[in-house]
Amino acid sequence: MNKFKIFIPEKRHIFNIDFFISIAFVSSIILIILIDNESQFAIIPLGLFVSTVISMFIIKLINNFRYQNLNGKFDGELIFSNDKIILGKETILLSSIKDVRIYNRDYKGKYAYRKTFKPKLLQGVENEIKIELLNGNIIVKRFLQTKKNEISKVFNVLKKYHLQDKIHFLHLIEVMGINDYDEIQDLKRALKTSNH
């Protein structure tokens, strides 16, 4: 079926592990510099420094296999149909749409190559559909992909949107991840044939 869960992000105050680790690391270095090596307390900042470095390594290692927090909730479904797009309880007729843009940059379990101590596995909710209506209104919703390029399951529907000038050809091949020259030419020919 041509369905995707709609994700509604929520702004929450989230504990920032990067900030906490940076403060602990910098504090331990400052203490090492400030406390005299002859002092009976010299071992404390050194212990703090070593434990911070070990903690950094362990947290980084563990978070390579953990999912990031899902900061929001799922509410309704995005459904692609030949003559309409359904966004939860809202139905948008294709005849009232000027342009459709889809940004499918994320999927559940995608590894985030970022220099951070936060969990590295993504939740798959950073995908967006942007619909510009003929009346000038713009509707933007985020949606879940459970696997890489899952949007390709609606390729036939999106081809129909293109044939009705609702999605540009270059954007269509970008969304589908088509970058082979021969595949692009084959698609152009197939679209021309189905348009006649």
C-alpha positions in Angstrom: 0.0 0.0 0.0 1.1 3.6 -0.6 1.1 4.6 3.1 3.7 6.2 5.4 3.3 7.2 9.0 3.2 11.0 9.6 5.6 12.2 12.2 4.9 15.3 14.3 8.1 16.6 16.0 7.9 18.0 19.5 10.3 20.5 21.0 11.6 19.0 24.2 14.5 20.0 26.4 16.8 17.1 25.9 19.9 16.4 28.0 22.9 17.2 25.8 25.5 14.6 26.4 28.1 16.4 24.2 27.9 19.5 26.4 28.2 17.4 29.6 31.3 15.4 28.4 33.0 18.6 27.1 32.5 20.3 30.4 33.9 17.3 32.3 36.9 17.0 30.0 37.8 20.7 30.0 37.3 20.9 33.8 39.6 18.0 34.4 42.3 19.6 32.3 41.9 23.0 34.0 42.2 21.2 37.4 45.4 19.4 36.3 46.9 22.7 35.3 45.8 24.6 38.5 46.6 22.0 41.2 50.3 21.8 42.2 51.9 18.4 41.4 53.3 18.4 44.9 49.8 18.7 46.5 48.1 15.8 48.1 45.0 16.5 45.9 47.0 16.2 42.6 45.7 12.7 42.0 42.0 13.9 41.9 42.1 15.9 38.7 44.2 13.2 37.0 41.7 10.6 38.1 38.8 12.8 36.8 40.7 13.2 33.5 41.3 9.5 33.1 37.7 8.5 34.1 36.3 11.2 31.6 38.4 9.8 28.7 37.4 6.2 29.5 33.7 7.3 29.8 34.0 9.2 26.5 35.3 6.0 24.8 32.6 3.7 26.3 29.7 6.1 25.5 30.9 6.6 22.0 31.2 2.9 21.5 27.8 2.0 23.0 26.0 4.8 21.1 27.2 3.4 17.8 24.5 0.8 18.3 21.7 2.8 19.8 18.8 4.7 18.2 18.4 8.4 18.7 15.4 9.6 20.8 12.2 9.9 18.9 11.3 13.5 19.8 7.7 13.6 18.7 4.8 11.3 17.8 3.1 9.6 14.9 -0.2 10.9 13.9 -2.1 9.7 10.9 -0.9 8.4 7.5 0.5 9.9 4.4 -1.3 8.1 1.5 -0.4 8.6 -2.2 -3.4 8.0 -4.5 -3.7 8.6 -8.2 -6.0 11.6 -7.8 -5.3 12.8 -4.3 -2.8 12.9 -1.4 -4.1 12.2 2.1 -2.3 13.7 5.0 -3.9 12.3 8.2 -7.5 13.6 8.2 -6.8 16.1 5.4 -7.5 15.1 1.7 -5.8 17.2 -1.0 -7.1 16.7 -4.5 -4.4 16.5 -7.2 -6.3 19.2 -9.2 -5.7 21.7 -6.3 -1.9 21.1 -6.2 0.7 23.2 -8.0 3.8 21.3 -7.0 4.9 18.3 -4.9 8.4 18.0 -3.4 9.6 15.0 -1.5 12.8 14.8 0.5 13.6 11.2 1.5 16.9 11.6 3.2 16.3 9.3 6.2 15.3 5.8 7.1 15.1 3.8 10.3 18.5 2.5 11.2 20.5 4.8 9.0 23.9 5.4 10.6 24.6 9.1 11.3 28.3 9.9 10.6 28.5 12.8 13.0 31.2 13.8 15.5 29.0 13.5 18.6 28.4 11.3 21.6 24.7 11.0 20.8 23.3 7.7 19.5 24.2 7.2 15.9 21.2 5.2 14.5 18.5 7.4 13.1 14.7 6.9 13.5 13.8 7.5 9.9 11.6 10.5 10.5 13.6 13.3 8.8 11.7 12.8 5.5 9.5 15.5 4.2 6.7 16.1 1.8 6.1 19.7 0.7 2.9 20.4 -1.2 2.3 23.8 -2.8 -1.3 24.4 -3.6 -2.7 26.5 -6.4 -4.0 29.1 -3.9 -0.4 29.6 -2.7 -0.7 27.7 0.6 2.2 25.3 1.4 1.7 22.2 3.5 4.8 20.4 4.9 4.7 17.1 6.7 7.4 14.7 7.9 7.0 11.0 7.4 8.7 7.7 8.4 10.6 5.4 6.1 11.4 2.1 7.6 14.0 1.2 5.0 16.2 3.0 2.5 14.3 4.6 -0.4 11.0 3.1 0.7 9.4 6.0 -1.2 10.1 4.0 -4.4 7.1 1.8 -3.7 4.9 4.8 -4.9 7.0 5.3 -8.0 4.0 4.6 -10.3 1.8 7.1 -8.6 4.6 9.8 -8.7 5.0 9.1 -12.4 1.3 10.0 -12.8 1.9 13.2 -10.7 4.7 14.1 -13.1 2.5 13.5 -16.2 0.0 16.0 -14.7 2.8 18.5 -14.1 2.6 18.2 -10.3 6.2 17.0 -9.9 9.2 18.0 -12.0 11.1 15.3 -13.9 14.4 16.2 -12.3 12.9 16.0 -8.9 11.2 12.7 -9.7 14.6 11.1 -10.6 16.2 12.6 -7.6 13.5 11.2 -5.3 13.8 7.8 -6.8 17.6 7.9 -6.6 18.0 7.4 -10.4 21.3 8.7 -11.5 22.3 6.3 -14.3 22.1 8.0 -17.7 20.6 5.0 -19.5 17.9 4.6 -16.8 17.0 8.3 -17.0 16.6 8.0 -20.8 14.5 4.8 -20.4 12.2 6.6 -18.0 11.9 9.6 -20.3 10.8 7.3 -23.2 8.4 5.4 -20.9 6.8 8.7 -19.7 6.5 10.0 -23.3 4.8 6.8 -24.4 2.4 6.8 -21.5 1.6 10.5 -22.1 0.3 9.8 -25.6 
